[in-house]
Amino acid sequence: MLSAQSLFQEILDDDASFRLFCSIAASGETQGGWENGRIAALVPPSRRGLAPKIVRHGADEEKHGRIFGALLKKRGLSPVEVPSDTDYTMLLERQGIGLAHERLKRDEPLSERDIITYLAHSRVTEQRASEQMRLLLRYFAGHPEIGRAVKMISNDEDNHLAYCHEELLRLARAGHGRTIQHTLRECAHAEIRVYRDVSLAVMAHMGVLLHWSRARSALLAAGIHAVYAYERLIGWRRMVTLEPPARRDALGGAATQAEFA
């Protein structure tokens, strides 16, 4: 039976597919860490209070990158080059979503509108990350190889999502509500397209490594397109709503979990 659990178990059990999965994940998290570090350094004076939280966000992302690297090392594997069609972060940037790397490389303070762009982009992408990690948590929390990593990363992603809700609501109360909603909708519609394309690309690469039949690959592709159709119709709305989070000041305190090793 084809299910999310059986699919990931197959990827986990094979060295080549596990190597690609961890390499893609590590690359994306490391990029996110760099981006947050640069944003923290360029925060405008009006939002300097955000800088420590952005630093914490970036440190978590870098930690996640190291965790995926450690999972590879424990199995005696080294990272592989990430195929360009699976690079979620850069594909979003090419869609004009988030703050461009070229902008972040310049030593010029960001504007308040840039901070809204950053937080809206993060709110949408952290929604995806939180959902993906909760799915893995559901099936693999007790797994001897990846269980601890899944628990730690899932908790962090939930914290990141809570932080984005809280800060965007704060900015909305300051009079930026219309700009925030417009930016969130733009990000959400672009993200669901990129997520579809990256999902198709990842499954194509996995299919080659795991020698899937054409029928199985076609079935998986059809499932990805069905998810996209749902998200394009109505699912995107979950990515643009803002609610006071149950976790308050999620990135305001010191980290409480020891790093995975």
N, C-alpha and C positions, 0 to 999 in steps of 0.2 A: 504493500500500500504506500502510495506517495503522499508524504506529509512533510511539514516543516521539520519535525523532529527527525524523521528518517533521512531527509535530505541532508541536514546538517551533520547527522551521525556519519553518513557516507563521506562527506567532506573531511570530517574530523579523523576518520579511520585511515585515510590515505595520506601518505607523507607529501606527495606532490600537491594535492589540492589544499591540504592544511597549510602548507608553506605559502601558497598563493594567497589564501584567505588572510593569514596573519600578516603577510607583507602589505596587502592592500589596507588592512585595518591600521597597522602601525604607521604607514605613510600618511594616511588621512589625519590621524591623531597628532602626529608630529607637526604637520602643516598647521593644524589648529592651534597648537601650542605656540608656534612662532607668530602666527597672526595676533593672538591675544597679547603676547608679549609686546609686540610693536604698538598695538592699540593702547595698551596701558601706558607706554612711554609717550604717546602723543595725545593723551586725553586733554581737552581744553580746560583752562582754569575754572570754568563754570561747573565742570563735572569731575573735579579732582578727587572727590570722595569715592568715585567709582573705581579709581585705579587699583586699590588693593584687591577688590573683588575680581577685576579683570585679570590681574596677576594670578590670583588663585585659580581662576578658570583655565588660564594657559598652563599653569603648573599641573593641573589635573590631566589636561590633554597630553602633555609631554609624558606624564607618568603612564598613561594608557599606552602610548607608543612603546615605552620601555617594557610594559607588561607583555605586549604581543611579541616583542623581541625575545623576552625571557621564555615565553612558551615555545618559540622556535628553538632556542638554545637547549632547552631541556630535552627536546627530541633529537638533538644533534643536527639541526637544520640551520641553514643560513637564509637570510631574506633574498627574494628574487626581485628583479626590476618590475615595477608596477606598470601594467599595460595602460597606455594613455586613455583608452576608452573606459577604464574603470576608475579614473581619478575624479571622484565625486566633487572634491573641493575646487579643482581647477575648471571642471566643466561648469560648475555654478558661476565661477568668476567670468567665464566666457559669455555667460548669459547676462552679465551685468549685475549679478546679485552679490551683495556684500561689498566690502571695501577691497579694491584691486590691490594686488601685491605691489605694483609699481607705486601706488599712492602710499602704501605703508612703508616703503623703502625710503621715502623722502622724509627729512627731518623737519616737517612742518606740522604744527598743531592741527588736530582734527577740529571740525566744527561740531556744533550741537546736532546738526542734521546728520553728520557722519556717525555720531554716537547712536542716533535713532536707527540708522541703516544697519549698524553693527548689531544692535540688540534685536532688531526685527529678524535679521538673517539668522542670528543665533536661536531665537525663539522657534523658528520654523525647523531648522536643522536639528536642534536638540529634541524637538518633539519626535522626529524620526529616530534619533539615536536612543531616546528613552524607550520607545516602543520596541525597537529591535532588541535591546538588551533585556527588556522584560520578557520577550519571547524566549530568548536563550535562558534566562533565569528560570522560566517555567519548566523547561525540559532538562537543564544541565546544572542546576544549582548544586546538586550532590555529586557531580562528575569528579573523579579523582584527579584528572589532569587540568581541567579548565574551570571547575566549579568555583574556586576561590576568586579567580580573576573575574568571572562573570558577575559574582556578587558585588565585588568592589566597584567595577566599572558601572554597573547598573545603578548603584547608589549615587555615584558621582553624576551620572547623566540626569538623574531625577533632581539632584541639587542644582545643576546648571539650568534645567528647565524652570524650576521654581524661581531662581534668580532672575531669569529673563522676564517672567511674568511680573515679578515685583517691581523691577526697574522700569519696565515699559508702562506699567500703571502709574508709577510715580511721575513719569514724563507726561503721560496723558493728563494727569491732574494739573500739570504745569501749563497746559494749553496746547499740547502737541497731538491731541487725540486723532484729528483727521489725517495728519501726516503719517502717524503710526499705522492707522488702519490701511491707508493706501499702500504703504511700504510692505506691510504684512501680506496683503493680498498678492502683490506683485511677486514677492519672494515665494509664497506658497505655490502659485501656479507654475513658476519656473522650477521649483524644487521637485514637484511631482513628475515633470517631464524628464528632468535629469535623473531622478531616482529610477524611473522606468528604463531609460537608456543604459544606465550603469548596471541595473539588475540584469538586463538582457545580455550585456557584455560579460558580466561575471559568470552567468550561467553558461554562456558559450565557451568561455575559457575552461570552466570546470567540466563541461561536457567532453571536451577534447582530452583532458587529463584523466577523466574517469571512464572514458569510452562509452558514453551514453549512446543509445540508439537514436535514430532520427525521430522516432515516434515519441520517445521520452523527452527529448529536447524541445520538440514542438509542443508537447503538453505543458511543459514548464513555461515556455514563452507565452502560450495562450493564457496561463494563469497570471503572468506579469501584466499582460495587456488588460486583463479583466480588472486587476487591482487599479491600474491606471484609469480605466474608464470610470470606476466607482469614485476614485479620488478627484477626477476632473469634474464629475457631476456634483458630488456633495461632500466627499471626504476631506477636501481641502479646508472646509470650514473649521475643523478641529484645530488647524494650525494657525488660525487668525484670531481666535477668541482669547480674551485676557480675563483671568480670574485671580483673586487673591490666593496665593498658594498656601497649602497646609504647612509647608516647610518655610518658615519665615527666616529671613537673613541667612539663607542657606550657604552663602559664600562669605559671610562676614566673620566667621570664627576660624580658629586654627583647624587644620586637617586633623582628623581623629583616627584615621586608619593607617596602619603601617603599610608601606609599599610592598606589593607583591614581589616575591623574589624566586 
